[in-house]
Structure formats: structure tokens, C-alpha cells
Amino acid sequence: MAWQRKIPFGYQVQNGRINCQPEEAKFVRSIFSHYLLGSSYSQIADEMARQGVRYHQHNAQWNKHMVKRILENERYLGMDGYPQLVTDEEFL
């Protein structure tokens, strides 16, 4: 069975509010940084796996589609009530 996150990577819900999840947020910023430096989705996924970053508690595997979803998700700009994790300049 495929597990899906209910909230985007880098965030958590606490007391009914969406907050930054500091450890994951660090990796979100790293993903954007790697992409801006020219890394491919697959290379970034491999790097996250190499560092032991867990995408989901039930799924430690990363793939290029997960990276693509993060890079295209406007919530990281602070949309829809989510805290901003990346700047407009960093976003695609």
C-alpha cells in the first residue's frame, strides 16, 4: 500500500495550526538549493536517500517525483496558510 503524506514535507500540524517542521524544512531548502545549482530531480532524490532523510514515517525511499512535487508546490512560498520556507527567487 502506498503511503501519502497528509501535509507537505517540511510542515507539521500542532494544536490545529500548520507550522514549520524544522528538520524537514532544512531539507526542503536544501532541495531548492541543489536544484538551483543544477542538480536533477533524480540526483536530489539520491542525495536525500544518502543522507538518510525520511520522506514519510512509513517510507524512507525518495524518488524524482517526490522532489518534483516539492519544487512545484507553491505552499513553500507561504501560500494557503503555510509558513514560507523559500523565497520567490528560490522558487521555480
Secondary structure, 3 states (H helix, E strand, C coil): CCCCCCCCCCEEEECCEEEECHHHHHHHHHHHHHHHCCCCHHHHHHHHHHCCCCCECCECCCCHHHHHHHHHCHHHHCHHHCCCCCCCCCCC
